Amino acid sequence: MGQERLDNANPVLFDSKPRHRPVTGTERDESVEDPIDSWEIFDLIRDINDPEHPYTLEQLNVVQEELIKVFIDEEETFVKVNFTPTIPHCSMATLIGLAIRVKLLRCLHPKVKVAVSITPGSHSTEESINRQLADKERVAAAMENQGLMHAVNECLRVPE
């Protein structure tokens, strides 16, 4: 984690949401298909580590369940995640977006379409970063870059 120069030296910390949601009757019924929802996506990405601080994206309020949308129809499932950097000029925003995207690509079925972008109005270069995160070829190239993937894997590392 880059201790040399922090973009946001004193980030605001937020409380974490409860880990378990109430179980409904249909969730216990094995014959009923349980579609993916925003809570499940949030649960997958909430513990991603911030690249600069020893906090999770949830603790920094970078990811929020309210900013996740899941669209399901007969043909496809589409997941859209907006994330909010802690400051408007965060230099780690692309890395954070890539970490979210990689985590979802690793965890979800390959047929699920994933879009990750910065919450509108929350970053000074959001259009440029959103283009990078939406470009499948750029994401694939980033995933082949060993140094970049080391940084992403550090964000995805589960604390011991």
C-alpha positions in Angstrom: 0.0 0.0 0.0 1.5 3.3 -1.1 2.6 5.1 2.1 4.8 7.6 0.2 2.1 10.1 -0.7 -1.5 9.5 0.0 -4.2 11.1 -2.1 -6.6 11.2 0.9 -4.5 11.1 4.0 -7.5 11.2 6.4 -10.4 9.3 4.9 -13.8 9.3 6.6 -14.8 5.8 7.8 -18.4 4.5 7.7 -20.1 1.7 9.6 -20.4 -1.6 7.9 -23.8 -3.1 7.0 -24.9 -6.3 8.7 -23.4 -9.4 7.1 -26.6 -11.4 7.0 -29.9 -10.5 5.5 -33.2 -12.0 6.7 -33.9 -15.3 5.1 -37.3 -15.6 3.4 -39.3 -18.8 2.8 -38.4 -19.1 -0.8 -34.7 -18.8 -0.1 -34.9 -22.1 1.8 -36.9 -23.8 -0.9 -34.3 -25.7 -3.1 -36.8 -25.9 -6.0 -37.0 -22.1 -6.4 -34.2 -20.4 -8.4 -32.7 -17.6 -6.4 -31.8 -14.8 -8.8 -28.8 -12.7 -8.2 -29.5 -9.3 -6.6 -27.8 -6.1 -5.6 -27.2 -7.3 -2.0 -25.3 -10.4 -3.3 -23.2 -8.3 -5.6 -22.5 -5.8 -2.7 -21.5 -8.8 -0.5 -19.0 -9.9 -3.1 -17.3 -6.5 -3.4 -17.7 -4.9 0.1 -14.4 -6.4 1.4 -12.1 -5.3 -1.4 -9.2 -3.5 0.1 -8.5 0.1 -0.7 -5.1 0.4 -2.5 -3.9 3.2 -0.2 -5.4 2.5 3.2 -5.9 -0.6 5.4 -9.7 -0.2 5.0 -12.3 -1.9 2.8 -14.2 -0.2 0.1 -17.3 -0.5 2.2 -15.6 1.2 5.2 -14.7 4.1 2.9 -18.2 4.2 1.4 -16.7 3.7 -2.0 -19.1 0.9 -2.7 -22.7 1.0 -1.6 -25.6 -1.4 -2.1 -27.8 1.5 -3.3 -25.4 2.1 -6.3 -25.6 -1.5 -7.6 -28.3 -2.4 -10.1 -29.1 -5.9 -11.4 -31.2 -6.4 -14.5 -32.5 -9.8 -15.3 -34.6 -10.9 -18.3 -35.1 -14.2 -20.1 -31.9 -13.8 -22.2 -29.3 -12.2 -19.9 -28.3 -10.9 -16.5 -26.6 -7.5 -16.4 -24.9 -6.1 -13.3 -24.1 -2.4 -13.1 -21.9 -1.2 -10.2 -21.2 2.5 -9.6 -18.4 3.3 -7.1 -17.6 6.6 -5.5 -13.9 7.5 -4.9 -13.3 9.2 -1.6 -12.0 12.4 -3.3 -12.7 13.9 -6.8 -9.0 13.6 -7.9 -8.3 10.1 -6.6 -5.4 8.6 -8.6 -6.4 5.1 -7.6 -9.9 5.2 -9.1 -9.0 3.1 -12.2 -7.3 0.5 -10.0 -10.3 0.4 -7.7 -12.7 0.0 -10.7 -10.5 -2.7 -12.1 -10.4 -4.6 -8.8 -14.2 -4.5 -8.6 -14.5 -5.7 -12.2 -12.0 -8.5 -11.7 -13.6 -9.7 -8.5 -17.0 -9.9 -10.3 -15.6 -11.6 -13.4 -14.0 -14.2 -11.1 -17.1 -14.8 -9.0 -20.0 -14.6 -11.4 -21.1 -16.9 -14.2 -19.4 -15.9 -17.5 -22.8 -15.2 -19.1 -23.5 -12.4 -16.6 -22.6 -9.0 -18.1 -20.8 -6.6 -15.8 -20.3 -2.9 -16.1 -18.3 -0.9 -13.5 -18.2 2.9 -13.5 -17.7 5.9 -11.3 -20.7 7.5 -9.8 -21.6 10.4 -12.0 -20.2 13.7 -10.7 -17.8 12.1 -8.2 -14.5 12.3 -10.0 -12.7 14.8 -12.1 -11.8 12.4 -14.9 -14.8 10.0 -14.6 -15.5 9.9 -18.4 -11.9 8.8 -19.2 -11.8 6.2 -16.4 -15.3 4.9 -17.3 -14.2 4.4 -21.0 -11.2 2.4 -19.8 -13.3 0.2 -17.5 -15.8 -0.4 -20.2 -13.3 -1.3 -22.8 -13.1 -5.2 -22.8 -9.8 -5.2 -24.7 -8.1 -2.8 -22.2 -9.4 -4.7 -19.3 -8.1 -8.0 -20.8 -4.7 -6.3 -21.5 -4.6 -5.0 -17.9 -5.3 -8.6 -16.6 -2.2 -9.8 -18.5 0.0 -7.1 -17.0 1.7 -8.9 -14.0 2.5 -5.7 -12.1 -1.1 -4.4 -12.4 -2.6 -7.8 -11.5 -0.3 -7.9 -8.4 -1.8 -4.6 -7.3 -5.4 -5.9 -8.1 -4.7 -9.1 -6.2 -3.5 -7.1 -3.2 -6.9 -5.3 -3.2 -8.7 -8.6 -3.4 -6.5 -10.4 -0.8 -8.5 -11.6 2.2 -7.0 -10.4 5.5 -5.4 -13.1 7.6 
